[in-house]
Amino acid sequence: MSRVEKFGRRNAVPAESRSKNKNKKASKHYVEDNNELPSRREAHPSNKQQMTKWFFRLVIGLFVLLMIGLLIWGRQYS
């Protein structure tokens, strides 16, 4: 049995019940145009690009510190 057969379609809400929802108080999560919830990506934006930038900065910084440490250690024993 498929998911559609078991649970039905995603937008199976009748138009009458949608018009009833328009009378309810709108929250900040509702889109004003059609009273539907926004996509998860719009409601909870990802900070993946920011985290990637900081990760690469950290890796490059650690590499520079490693090179400086190896140079100092090499000069000490030569």
mmCIF file of the N, C-alpha and C atoms, coordinates in Angstrom:
data_MODEL
# 
_entry.id   MODEL 
# 
loop_
_atom_site.group_PDB 
_atom_site.id 
_atom_site.type_symbol 
_atom_site.label_atom_id 
_atom_site.label_alt_id 
_atom_site.label_comp_id 
_atom_site.label_asym_id 
_atom_site.label_entity_id 
_atom_site.label_seq_id 
_atom_site.pdbx_PDB_ins_code 
_atom_site.Cartn_x 
_atom_site.Cartn_y 
_atom_site.Cartn_z 
_atom_site.occupancy 
_atom_site.B_iso_or_equiv 
_atom_site.pdbx_formal_charge 
_atom_site.auth_seq_id 
_atom_site.auth_comp_id 
_atom_site.auth_asym_id 
_atom_site.auth_atom_id 
_atom_site.pdbx_PDB_model_num 
ATOM 1   N N  . MET A 1 1  ? 0.846   -1.170 0.000  1.00 0.00 ? 1  MET A N  1 
ATOM 2   C CA . MET A 1 1  ? 0.000   0.000  0.000  1.00 0.00 ? 1  MET A CA 1 
ATOM 3   C C  . MET A 1 1  ? 0.896   1.239  0.000  1.00 0.00 ? 1  MET A C  1 
ATOM 4   N N  . SER A 1 2  ? 0.622   2.165  -0.893 1.00 0.00 ? 2  SER A N  1 
ATOM 5   C CA . SER A 1 2  ? 1.445   3.364  -0.983 1.00 0.00 ? 2  SER A CA 1 
ATOM 6   C C  . SER A 1 2  ? 1.021   4.394  0.061  1.00 0.00 ? 2  SER A C  1 
ATOM 7   N N  . ARG A 1 3  ? 1.849   5.393  0.237  1.00 0.00 ? 3  ARG A N  1 
ATOM 8   C CA . ARG A 1 3  ? 1.550   6.456  1.200  1.00 0.00 ? 3  ARG A CA 1 
ATOM 9   C C  . ARG A 1 3  ? 0.302   7.224  0.791  1.00 0.00 ? 3  ARG A C  1 
ATOM 10  N N  . VAL A 1 4  ? 0.136   7.463  -0.510 1.00 0.00 ? 4  VAL A N  1 
ATOM 11  C CA . VAL A 1 4  ? -1.031  8.199  -0.996 1.00 0.00 ? 4  VAL A CA 1 
ATOM 12  C C  . VAL A 1 4  ? -2.292  7.400  -0.742 1.00 0.00 ? 4  VAL A C  1 
ATOM 13  N N  . GLU A 1 5  ? -2.240  6.095  -0.944 1.00 0.00 ? 5  GLU A N  1 
ATOM 14  C CA . GLU A 1 5  ? -3.410  5.260  -0.688 1.00 0.00 ? 5  GLU A CA 1 
ATOM 15  C C  . GLU A 1 5  ? -3.726  5.212  0.808  1.00 0.00 ? 5  GLU A C  1 
ATOM 16  N N  . LYS A 1 6  ? -2.705  5.198  1.641  1.00 0.00 ? 6  LYS A N  1 
ATOM 17  C CA . LYS A 1 6  ? -2.905  5.072  3.074  1.00 0.00 ? 6  LYS A CA 1 
ATOM 18  C C  . LYS A 1 6  ? -3.363  6.384  3.711  1.00 0.00 ? 6  LYS A C  1 
ATOM 19  N N  . PHE A 1 7  ? -2.697  7.504  3.356  1.00 0.00 ? 7  PHE A N  1 
ATOM 20  C CA . PHE A 1 7  ? -2.968  8.775  4.023  1.00 0.00 ? 7  PHE A CA 1 
ATOM 21  C C  . PHE A 1 7  ? -3.691  9.797  3.151  1.00 0.00 ? 7  PHE A C  1 
ATOM 22  N N  . GLY A 1 8  ? -3.738  9.592  1.871  1.00 0.00 ? 8  GLY A N  1 
ATOM 23  C CA . GLY A 1 8  ? -4.374  10.564 0.991  1.00 0.00 ? 8  GLY A CA 1 
ATOM 24  C C  . GLY A 1 8  ? -3.368  11.589 0.491  1.00 0.00 ? 8  GLY A C  1 
ATOM 25  N N  . ARG A 1 9  ? -3.861  12.549 -0.255 1.00 0.00 ? 9  ARG A N  1 
ATOM 26  C CA . ARG A 1 9  ? -2.991  13.572 -0.824 1.00 0.00 ? 9  ARG A CA 1 
ATOM 27  C C  . ARG A 1 9  ? -2.659  14.643 0.202  1.00 0.00 ? 9  ARG A C  1 
ATOM 28  N N  . ARG A 1 10 ? -1.579  15.353 -0.055 1.00 0.00 ? 10 ARG A N  1 
ATOM 29  C CA . ARG A 1 10 ? -1.122  16.376 0.868  1.00 0.00 ? 10 ARG A CA 1 
ATOM 30  C C  . ARG A 1 10 ? -2.099  17.550 0.941  1.00 0.00 ? 10 ARG A C  1 
ATOM 31  N N  . ASN A 1 11 ? -2.627  17.993 -0.188 1.00 0.00 ? 11 ASN A N  1 
ATOM 32  C CA . ASN A 1 11 ? -3.525  19.147 -0.234 1.00 0.00 ? 11 ASN A CA 1 
ATOM 33  C C  . ASN A 1 11 ? -4.975  18.716 -0.369 1.00 0.00 ? 11 ASN A C  1 
ATOM 34  N N  . ALA A 1 12 ? -5.394  17.780 0.453  1.00 0.00 ? 12 ALA A N  1 
ATOM 35  C CA . ALA A 1 12 ? -6.742  17.246 0.360  1.00 0.00 ? 12 ALA A CA 1 
ATOM 36  C C  . ALA A 1 12 ? -7.736  18.022 1.214  1.00 0.00 ? 12 ALA A C  1 
ATOM 37  N N  . VAL A 1 13 ? -7.377  19.222 1.698  1.00 0.00 ? 13 VAL A N  1 
ATOM 38  C CA . VAL A 1 13 ? -8.280  20.014 2.527  1.00 0.00 ? 13 VAL A CA 1 
ATOM 39  C C  . VAL A 1 13 ? -9.318  20.675 1.632  1.00 0.00 ? 13 VAL A C  1 
ATOM 40  N N  . PRO A 1 14 ? -10.613 20.511 1.918  1.00 0.00 ? 14 PRO A N  1 
ATOM 41  C CA . PRO A 1 14 ? -11.649 21.126 1.085  1.00 0.00 ? 14 PRO A CA 1 
ATOM 42  C C  . PRO A 1 14 ? -11.579 22.654 1.142  1.00 0.00 ? 14 PRO A C  1 
ATOM 43  N N  . ALA A 1 15 ? -12.083 23.293 0.108  1.00 0.00 ? 15 ALA A N  1 
ATOM 44  C CA . ALA A 1 15 ? -12.034 24.749 0.012  1.00 0.00 ? 15 ALA A CA 1 
ATOM 45  C C  . ALA A 1 15 ? -12.867 25.409 1.107  1.00 0.00 ? 15 ALA A C  1 
ATOM 46  N N  . GLU A 1 16 ? -13.941 24.745 1.588  1.00 0.00 ? 16 GLU A N  1 
ATOM 47  C CA . GLU A 1 16 ? -14.789 25.331 2.623  1.00 0.00 ? 16 GLU A CA 1 
ATOM 48  C C  . GLU A 1 16 ? -14.006 25.511 3.924  1.00 0.00 ? 16 GLU A C  1 
ATOM 49  N N  . SER A 1 17 ? -13.212 24.529 4.285  1.00 0.00 ? 17 SER A N  1 
ATOM 50  C CA . SER A 1 17 ? -12.453 24.643 5.534  1.00 0.00 ? 17 SER A CA 1 
ATOM 51  C C  . SER A 1 17 ? -11.337 25.669 5.404  1.00 0.00 ? 17 SER A C  1 
ATOM 52  N N  . ARG A 1 18 ? -10.798 25.883 4.190  1.00 0.00 ? 18 ARG A N  1 
ATOM 53  C CA . ARG A 1 18 ? -9.788  26.913 3.999  1.00 0.00 ? 18 ARG A CA 1 
ATOM 54  C C  . ARG A 1 18 ? -10.381 28.291 4.227  1.00 0.00 ? 18 ARG A C  1 
ATOM 55  N N  . SER A 1 19 ? -11.618 28.504 3.785  1.00 0.00 ? 19 SER A N  1 
ATOM 56  C CA . SER A 1 19 ? -12.246 29.812 3.973  1.00 0.00 ? 19 SER A CA 1 
ATOM 57  C C  . SER A 1 19 ? -12.540 30.072 5.450  1.00 0.00 ? 19 SER A C  1 
ATOM 58  N N  . LYS A 1 20 ? -12.788 29.018 6.232  1.00 0.00 ? 20 LYS A N  1 
ATOM 59  C CA . LYS A 1 20 ? -13.006 29.185 7.662  1.00 0.00 ? 20 LYS A CA 1 
ATOM 60  C C  . LYS A 1 20 ? -11.728 29.630 8.355  1.00 0.00 ? 20 LYS A C  1 
ATOM 61  N N  . ASN A 1 21 ? -10.575 29.143 7.863  1.00 0.00 ? 21 ASN A N  1 
ATOM 62  C CA . ASN A 1 21 ? -9.299  29.494 8.472  1.00 0.00 ? 21 ASN A CA 1 
ATOM 63  C C  . ASN A 1 21 ? -8.938  30.957 8.254  1.00 0.00 ? 21 ASN A C  1 
ATOM 64  N N  . LYS A 1 22 ? -9.532  31.607 7.270  1.00 0.00 ? 22 LYS A N  1 
ATOM 65  C CA . LYS A 1 22 ? -9.217  33.006 7.011  1.00 0.00 ? 22 LYS A CA 1 
ATOM 66  C C  . LYS A 1 22 ? -9.720  33.895 8.132  1.00 0.00 ? 22 LYS A C  1 
ATOM 67  N N  . ASN A 1 23 ? -10.726 33.441 8.853  1.00 0.00 ? 23 ASN A N  1 
ATOM 68  C CA . ASN A 1 23 ? -11.270 34.239 9.943  1.00 0.00 ? 23 ASN A CA 1 
ATOM 69  C C  . ASN A 1 23 ? -10.396 34.176 11.190 1.00 0.00 ? 23 ASN A C  1 
ATOM 70  N N  . LYS A 1 24 ? -9.537  33.176 11.285 1.00 0.00 ? 24 LYS A N  1 
ATOM 71  C CA . LYS A 1 24 ? -8.670  33.039 12.451 1.00 0.00 ? 24 LYS A CA 1 
ATOM 72  C C  . LYS A 1 24 ? -7.612  34.119 12.449 1.00 0.00 ? 24 LYS A C  1 
ATOM 73  N N  . LYS A 1 25 ? -7.107  34.411 13.628 1.00 0.00 ? 25 LYS A N  1 
ATOM 74  C CA . LYS A 1 25 ? -6.064  35.418 13.761 1.00 0.00 ? 25 LYS A CA 1 
ATOM 75  C C  . LYS A 1 25 ? -4.794  34.911 13.082 1.00 0.00 ? 25 LYS A C  1 
ATOM 76  N N  . ALA A 1 26 ? -4.231  35.721 12.208 1.00 0.00 ? 26 ALA A N  1 
ATOM 77  C CA . ALA A 1 26 ? -3.033  35.321 11.459 1.00 0.00 ? 26 ALA A CA 1 
ATOM 78  C C  . ALA A 1 26 ? -1.816  35.481 12.352 1.00 0.00 ? 26 ALA A C  1 
ATOM 79  N N  . SER A 1 27 ? -0.968  34.480 12.359 1.00 0.00 ? 27 SER A N  1 
ATOM 80  C CA . SER A 1 27 ? 0.286   34.564 13.094 1.00 0.00 ? 27 SER A CA 1 
ATOM 81  C C  . SER A 1 27 ? 1.397   34.944 12.131 1.00 0.00 ? 27 SER A C  1 
ATOM 82  N N  . LYS A 1 28 ? 2.590   35.140 12.670 1.00 0.00 ? 28 LYS A N  1 
ATOM 83  C CA . LYS A 1 28 ? 3.693   35.564 11.819 1.00 0.00 ? 28 LYS A CA 1 
ATOM 84  C C  . LYS A 1 28 ? 4.167   34.451 10.894 1.00 0.00 ? 28 LYS A C  1 
ATOM 85  N N  . HIS A 1 29 ? 3.768   33.213 11.158 1.00 0.00 ? 29 HIS A N  1 
ATOM 86  C CA . HIS A 1 29 ? 4.204   32.091 10.331 1.00 0.00 ? 29 HIS A CA 1 
ATOM 87  C C  . HIS A 1 29 ? 3.348   31.904 9.088  1.00 0.00 ? 29 HIS A C  1 
ATOM 88  N N  . TYR A 1 30 ? 2.198   32.543 9.044  1.00 0.00 ? 30 TYR A N  1 
ATOM 89  C CA . TYR A 1 30 ? 1.330   32.382 7.894  1.00 0.00 ? 30 TYR A CA 1 
ATOM 90  C C  . TYR A 1 30 ? 1.682   33.385 6.808  1.00 0.00 ? 30 TYR A C  1 
ATOM 91  N N  . VAL A 1 31 ? 1.651   32.925 5.584  1.00 0.00 ? 31 VAL A N  1 
ATOM 92  C CA . VAL A 1 31 ? 1.834   33.810 4.453  1.00 0.00 ? 31 VAL A CA 1 
ATOM 93  C C  . VAL A 1 31 ? 0.517   34.534 4.230  1.00 0.00 ? 31 VAL A C  1 
ATOM 94  N N  . GLU A 1 32 ? 0.551   35.841 4.011  1.00 0.00 ? 32 GLU A N  1 
ATOM 95  C CA . GLU A 1 32 ? -0.680  36.616 3.935  1.00 0.00 ? 32 GLU A CA 1 
ATOM 96  C C  . GLU A 1 32 ? -1.489  36.309 2.677  1.00 0.00 ? 32 GLU A C  1 
ATOM 97  N N  . ASP A 1 33 ? -0.855  35.865 1.609  1.00 0.00 ? 33 ASP A N  1 
ATOM 98  C CA . ASP A 1 33 ? -1.561  35.677 0.353  1.00 0.00 ? 33 ASP A CA 1 
ATOM 99  C C  . ASP A 1 33 ? -2.582  34.554 0.408  1.00 0.00 ? 33 ASP A C  1 
ATOM 100 N N  . ASN A 1 34 ? -2.180  33.371 0.835  1.00 0.00 ? 34 ASN A N  1 
ATOM 101 C CA . ASN A 1 34 ? -3.087  32.236 0.740  1.00 0.00 ? 34 ASN A CA 1 
ATOM 102 C C  . ASN A 1 34 ? -3.255  31.480 2.056  1.00 0.00 ? 34 ASN A C  1 
ATOM 103 N N  . ASN A 1 35 ? -2.815  32.038 3.157  1.00 0.00 ? 35 ASN A N  1 
ATOM 104 C CA . ASN A 1 35 ? -3.011  31.450 4.483  1.00 0.00 ? 35 ASN A CA 1 
ATOM 105 C C  . ASN A 1 35 ? -2.389  30.067 4.624  1.00 0.00 ? 35 ASN A C  1 
ATOM 106 N N  . GLU A 1 36 ? -1.360  29.774 3.887  1.00 0.00 ? 36 GLU A N  1 
ATOM 107 C CA . GLU A 1 36 ? -0.657  28.505 4.033  1.00 0.00 ? 36 GLU A CA 1 
ATOM 108 C C  . GLU A 1 36 ? 0.673   28.758 4.731  1.00 0.00 ? 36 GLU A C  1 
ATOM 109 N N  . LEU A 1 37 ? 1.177   27.737 5.356  1.00 0.00 ? 37 LEU A N  1 
ATOM 110 C CA . LEU A 1 37 ? 2.469   27.861 6.010  1.00 0.00 ? 37 LEU A CA 1 
ATOM 111 C C  . LEU A 1 37 ? 3.574   27.988 4.972  1.00 0.00 ? 37 LEU A C  1 
ATOM 112 N N  . PRO A 1 38 ? 4.605   28.767 5.265  1.00 0.00 ? 38 PRO A N  1 
ATOM 113 C CA . PRO A 1 38 ? 5.729   28.853 4.334  1.00 0.00 ? 38 PRO A CA 1 
ATOM 114 C C  . PRO A 1 38 ? 6.533   27.563 4.385  1.00 0.00 ? 38 PRO A C  1 
ATOM 115 N N  . SER A 1 39 ? 7.393   27.403 3.417  1.00 0.00 ? 39 SER A N  1 
ATOM 116 C CA . SER A 1 39 ? 8.227   26.205 3.417  1.00 0.00 ? 39 SER A CA 1 
ATOM 117 C C  . SER A 1 39 ? 9.176   26.240 4.609  1.00 0.00 ? 39 SER A C  1 
ATOM 118 N N  . ARG A 1 40 ? 9.681   25.093 4.982  1.00 0.00 ? 40 ARG A N  1 
ATOM 119 C CA . ARG A 1 40 ? 10.582  25.015 6.127  1.00 0.00 ? 40 ARG A CA 1 
ATOM 120 C C  . ARG A 1 40 ? 11.843  25.827 5.874  1.00 0.00 ? 40 ARG A C  1 
ATOM 121 N N  . ARG A 1 41 ? 12.301  25.834 4.645  1.00 0.00 ? 41 ARG A N  1 
ATOM 122 C CA . ARG A 1 41 ? 13.506  26.584 4.297  1.00 0.00 ? 41 ARG A CA 1 
ATOM 123 C C  . ARG A 1 41 ? 13.317  28.083 4.513  1.00 0.00 ? 41 ARG A C  1 
ATOM 124 N N  . GLU A 1 42 ? 12.108  28.597 4.243  1.00 0.00 ? 42 GLU A N  1 
ATOM 125 C CA . GLU A 1 42 ? 11.840  30.016 4.462  1.00 0.00 ? 42 GLU A CA 1 
ATOM 126 C C  . GLU A 1 42 ? 11.665  30.324 5.949  1.00 0.00 ? 42 GLU A C  1 
ATOM 127 N N  . ALA A 1 43 ? 11.029  29.427 6.684  1.00 0.00 ? 43 ALA A N  1 
ATOM 128 C CA . ALA A 1 43 ? 10.771  29.668 8.099  1.00 0.00 ? 43 ALA A CA 1 
ATOM 129 C C  . ALA A 1 43 ? 12.031  29.516 8.947  1.00 0.00 ? 43 ALA A C  1 
ATOM 130 N N  . HIS A 1 44 ? 12.897  28.578 8.589  1.00 0.00 ? 44 HIS A N  1 
ATOM 131 C CA . HIS A 1 44 ? 14.123  28.308 9.343  1.00 0.00 ? 44 HIS A CA 1 
ATOM 132 C C  . HIS A 1 44 ? 15.305  28.331 8.377  1.00 0.00 ? 44 HIS A C  1 
ATOM 133 N N  . PRO A 1 45 ? 15.804  29.500 8.030  1.00 0.00 ? 45 PRO A N  1 
ATOM 134 C CA . PRO A 1 45 ? 16.906  29.556 7.055  1.00 0.00 ? 45 PRO A CA 1 
ATOM 135 C C  . PRO A 1 45 ? 18.173  28.911 7.602  1.00 0.00 ? 45 PRO A C  1 
ATOM 136 N N  . SER A 1 46 ? 18.917  28.319 6.723  1.00 0.00 ? 46 SER A N  1 
ATOM 137 C CA . SER A 1 46 ? 20.139  27.624 7.099  1.00 0.00 ? 46 SER A CA 1 
ATOM 138 C C  . SER A 1 46 ? 21.299  28.603 7.168  1.00 0.00 ? 46 SER A C  1 
ATOM 139 N N  . ASN A 1 47 ? 22.223  28.344 8.060  1.00 0.00 ? 47 ASN A N  1 
ATOM 140 C CA . ASN A 1 47 ? 23.435  29.154 8.125  1.00 0.00 ? 47 ASN A CA 1 
ATOM 141 C C  . ASN A 1 47 ? 24.627  28.315 7.651  1.00 0.00 ? 47 ASN A C  1 
ATOM 142 N N  . LYS A 1 48 ? 24.381  27.446 6.699  1.00 0.00 ? 48 LYS A N  1 
ATOM 143 C CA . LYS A 1 48 ? 25.404  26.526 6.204  1.00 0.00 ? 48 LYS A CA 1 
ATOM 144 C C  . LYS A 1 48 ? 26.572  27.278 5.581  1.00 0.00 ? 48 LYS A C  1 
ATOM 145 N N  . GLN A 1 49 ? 26.301  28.323 4.792  1.00 0.00 ? 49 GLN A N  1 
ATOM 146 C CA . GLN A 1 49 ? 27.384  29.064 4.159  1.00 0.00 ? 49 GLN A CA 1 
ATOM 147 C C  . GLN A 1 49 ? 28.255  29.753 5.201  1.00 0.00 ? 49 GLN A C  1 
ATOM 148 N N  . GLN A 1 50 ? 27.631  30.322 6.222  1.00 0.00 ? 50 GLN A N  1 
ATOM 149 C CA . GLN A 1 50 ? 28.396  30.985 7.271  1.00 0.00 ? 50 GLN A CA 1 
ATOM 150 C C  . GLN A 1 50 ? 29.267  29.975 8.024  1.00 0.00 ? 50 GLN A C  1 
ATOM 151 N N  . MET A 1 51 ? 28.710  28.820 8.338  1.00 0.00 ? 51 MET A N  1 
ATOM 152 C CA . MET A 1 51 ? 29.487  27.806 9.059  1.00 0.00 ? 51 MET A CA 1 
ATOM 153 C C  . MET A 1 51 ? 30.624  27.275 8.193  1.00 0.00 ? 51 MET A C  1 
ATOM 154 N N  . THR A 1 52 ? 30.398  27.127 6.891  1.00 0.00 ? 52 THR A N  1 
ATOM 155 C CA . THR A 1 52 ? 31.445  26.656 5.995  1.00 0.00 ? 52 THR A CA 1 
ATOM 156 C C  . THR A 1 52 ? 32.584  27.654 5.952  1.00 0.00 ? 52 THR A C  1 
ATOM 157 N N  . LYS A 1 53 ? 32.254  28.940 5.889  1.00 0.00 ? 53 LYS A N  1 
ATOM 158 C CA . LYS A 1 53 ? 33.287  29.975 5.849  1.00 0.00 ? 53 LYS A CA 1 
ATOM 159 C C  . LYS A 1 53 ? 34.136  29.930 7.122  1.00 0.00 ? 53 LYS A C  1 
ATOM 160 N N  . TRP A 1 54 ? 33.482  29.823 8.283  1.00 0.00 ? 54 TRP A N  1 
ATOM 161 C CA . TRP A 1 54 ? 34.231  29.771 9.543  1.00 0.00 ? 54 TRP A CA 1 
ATOM 162 C C  . TRP A 1 54 ? 35.041  28.487 9.661  1.00 0.00 ? 54 TRP A C  1 
ATOM 163 N N  . PHE A 1 55 ? 34.524  27.376 9.142  1.00 0.00 ? 55 PHE A N  1 
ATOM 164 C CA . PHE A 1 55 ? 35.272  26.120 9.182  1.00 0.00 ? 55 PHE A CA 1 
ATOM 165 C C  . PHE A 1 55 ? 36.566  26.225 8.388  1.00 0.00 ? 55 PHE A C  1 
ATOM 166 N N  . PHE A 1 56 ? 36.485  26.768 7.168  1.00 0.00 ? 56 PHE A N  1 
ATOM 167 C CA . PHE A 1 56 ? 37.688  26.884 6.355  1.00 0.00 ? 56 PHE A CA 1 
ATOM 168 C C  . PHE A 1 56 ? 38.668  27.887 6.945  1.00 0.00 ? 56 PHE A C  1 
ATOM 169 N N  . ARG A 1 57 ? 38.168  28.961 7.553  1.00 0.00 ? 57 ARG A N  1 
ATOM 170 C CA . ARG A 1 57 ? 39.064  29.898 8.238  1.00 0.00 ? 57 ARG A CA 1 
ATOM 171 C C  . ARG A 1 57 ? 39.788  29.204 9.386  1.00 0.00 ? 57 ARG A C  1 
ATOM 172 N N  . LEU A 1 58 ? 39.084  28.377 10.140 1.00 0.00 ? 58 LEU A N  1 
ATOM 173 C CA . LEU A 1 58 ? 39.684  27.647 11.250 1.00 0.00 ? 58 LEU A CA 1 
ATOM 174 C C  . LEU A 1 58 ? 40.734  26.671 10.750 1.00 0.00 ? 58 LEU A C  1 
ATOM 175 N N  . VAL A 1 59 ? 40.421  25.927 9.691  1.00 0.00 ? 59 VAL A N  1 
ATOM 176 C CA . VAL A 1 59 ? 41.370  24.948 9.158  1.00 0.00 ? 59 VAL A CA 1 
ATOM 177 C C  . VAL A 1 59 ? 42.628  25.650 8.650  1.00 0.00 ? 59 VAL A C  1 
ATOM 178 N N  . ILE A 1 60 ? 42.461  26.752 7.932  1.00 0.00 ? 60 ILE A N  1 
ATOM 179 C CA . ILE A 1 60 ? 43.627  27.483 7.428  1.00 0.00 ? 60 ILE A CA 1 
ATOM 180 C C  . ILE A 1 60 ? 44.429  28.060 8.587  1.00 0.00 ? 60 ILE A C  1 
ATOM 181 N N  . GLY A 1 61 ? 43.754  28.591 9.607  1.00 0.00 ? 61 GLY A N  1 
ATOM 182 C CA . GLY A 1 61 ? 44.449  29.125 10.786 1.00 0.00 ? 61 GLY A CA 1 
ATOM 183 C C  . GLY A 1 61 ? 45.239  28.048 11.516 1.00 0.00 ? 61 GLY A C  1 
ATOM 184 N N  . LEU A 1 62 ? 44.646  26.876 11.679 1.00 0.00 ? 62 LEU A N  1 
ATOM 185 C CA . LEU A 1 62 ? 45.364  25.776 12.332 1.00 0.00 ? 62 LEU A CA 1 
ATOM 186 C C  . LEU A 1 62 ? 46.567  25.324 11.507 1.00 0.00 ? 62 LEU A C  1 
ATOM 187 N N  . PHE A 1 63 ? 46.417  25.332 10.183 1.00 0.00 ? 63 PHE A N  1 
ATOM 188 C CA . PHE A 1 63 ? 47.529  24.953 9.321  1.00 0.00 ? 63 PHE A CA 1 
ATOM 189 C C  . PHE A 1 63 ? 48.673  25.955 9.448  1.00 0.00 ? 63 PHE A C  1 
ATOM 190 N N  . VAL A 1 64 ? 48.341  27.242 9.487  1.00 0.00 ? 64 VAL A N  1 
ATOM 191 C CA . VAL A 1 64 ? 49.381  28.271 9.642  1.00 0.00 ? 64 VAL A CA 1 
ATOM 192 C C  . VAL A 1 64 ? 50.070  28.108 10.992 1.00 0.00 ? 64 VAL A C  1 
ATOM 193 N N  . LEU A 1 65 ? 49.301  27.881 12.049 1.00 0.00 ? 65 LEU A N  1 
ATOM 194 C CA . LEU A 1 65 ? 49.910  27.672 13.367 1.00 0.00 ? 65 LEU A CA 1 
ATOM 195 C C  . LEU A 1 65 ? 50.803  26.433 13.388 1.00 0.00 ? 65 LEU A C  1 
ATOM 196 N N  . LEU A 1 66 ? 50.393  25.382 12.699 1.00 0.00 ? 66 LEU A N  1 
ATOM 197 C CA . LEU A 1 66 ? 51.210  24.176 12.621 1.00 0.00 ? 66 LEU A CA 1 
ATOM 198 C C  . LEU A 1 66 ? 52.523  24.453 11.901 1.00 0.00 ? 66 LEU A C  1 
ATOM 199 N N  . MET A 1 67 ? 52.455  25.191 10.796 1.00 0.00 ? 67 MET A N  1 
ATOM 200 C CA . MET A 1 67 ? 53.675  25.520 10.052 1.00 0.00 ? 67 MET A CA 1 
ATOM 201 C C  . MET A 1 67 ? 54.620  26.379 10.893 1.00 0.00 ? 67 MET A C  1 
ATOM 202 N N  . ILE A 1 68 ? 54.080  27.366 11.590 1.00 0.00 ? 68 ILE A N  1 
ATOM 203 C CA . ILE A 1 68 ? 54.918  28.210 12.450 1.00 0.00 ? 68 ILE A CA 1 
ATOM 204 C C  . ILE A 1 68 ? 55.545  27.369 13.557 1.00 0.00 ? 68 ILE A C  1 
ATOM 205 N N  . GLY A 1 69 ? 54.737  26.498 14.174 1.00 0.00 ? 69 GLY A N  1 
ATOM 206 C CA . GLY A 1 69 ? 55.261  25.639 15.227 1.00 0.00 ? 69 GLY A CA 1 
ATOM 207 C C  . GLY A 1 69 ? 56.339  24.698 14.719 1.00 0.00 ? 69 GLY A C  1 
ATOM 208 N N  . LEU A 1 70 ? 56.179  24.137 13.529 1.00 0.00 ? 70 LEU A N  1 
ATOM 209 C CA . LEU A 1 70 ? 57.201  23.239 12.986 1.00 0.00 ? 70 LEU A CA 1 
ATOM 210 C C  . LEU A 1 70 ? 58.474  23.998 12.618 1.00 0.00 ? 70 LEU A C  1 
ATOM 211 N N  . LEU A 1 71 ? 58.328  25.212 12.113 1.00 0.00 ? 71 LEU A N  1 
ATOM 212 C CA . LEU A 1 71 ? 59.515  26.022 11.805 1.00 0.00 ? 71 LEU A CA 1 
ATOM 213 C C  . LEU A 1 71 ? 60.302  26.365 13.061 1.00 0.00 ? 71 LEU A C  1 
ATOM 214 N N  . ILE A 1 72 ? 59.595  26.758 14.104 1.00 0.00 ? 72 ILE A N  1 
ATOM 215 C CA . ILE A 1 72 ? 60.277  27.074 15.369 1.00 0.00 ? 72 ILE A CA 1 
ATOM 216 C C  . ILE A 1 72 ? 60.921  25.832 15.955 1.00 0.00 ? 72 ILE A C  1 
ATOM 217 N N  . TRP A 1 73 ? 60.238  24.717 15.910 1.00 0.00 ? 73 TRP A N  1 
ATOM 218 C CA . TRP A 1 73 ? 60.792  23.471 16.442 1.00 0.00 ? 73 TRP A CA 1 
ATOM 219 C C  . TRP A 1 73 ? 62.002  23.016 15.628 1.00 0.00 ? 73 TRP A C  1 
ATOM 220 N N  . GLY A 1 74 ? 61.958  23.187 14.306 1.00 0.00 ? 74 GLY A N  1 
ATOM 221 C CA . GLY A 1 74 ? 63.073  22.808 13.443 1.00 0.00 ? 74 GLY A CA 1 
ATOM 222 C C  . GLY A 1 74 ? 64.296  23.671 13.666 1.00 0.00 ? 74 GLY A C  1 
ATOM 223 N N  . ARG A 1 75 ? 64.117  24.957 13.884 1.00 0.00 ? 75 ARG A N  1 
ATOM 224 C CA . ARG A 1 75 ? 65.251  25.861 14.152 1.00 0.00 ? 75 ARG A CA 1 
ATOM 225 C C  . ARG A 1 75 ? 65.872  25.573 15.515 1.00 0.00 ? 75 ARG A C  1 
ATOM 226 N N  . GLN A 1 76 ? 65.075  25.121 16.439 1.00 0.00 ? 76 GLN A N  1 
ATOM 227 C CA . GLN A 1 76 ? 65.567  24.870 17.790 1.00 0.00 ? 76 GLN A CA 1 
ATOM 228 C C  . GLN A 1 76 ? 66.560  23.706 17.802 1.00 0.00 ? 76 GLN A C  1 
ATOM 229 N N  . TYR A 1 77 ? 66.368  22.709 16.941 1.00 0.00 ? 77 TYR A N  1 
ATOM 230 C CA . TYR A 1 77 ? 67.223  21.520 16.976 1.00 0.00 ? 77 TYR A CA 1 
ATOM 231 C C  . TYR A 1 77 ? 68.210  21.478 15.817 1.00 0.00 ? 77 TYR A C  1 
ATOM 232 N N  . SER A 1 78 ? 68.418  22.587 15.107 1.00 0.00 ? 78 SER A N  1 
ATOM 233 C CA . SER A 1 78 ? 69.396  22.533 14.009 1.00 0.00 ? 78 SER A CA 1 
ATOM 234 C C  . SER A 1 78 ? 70.679  23.234 14.341 1.00 0.00 ? 78 SER A C  1 
# 
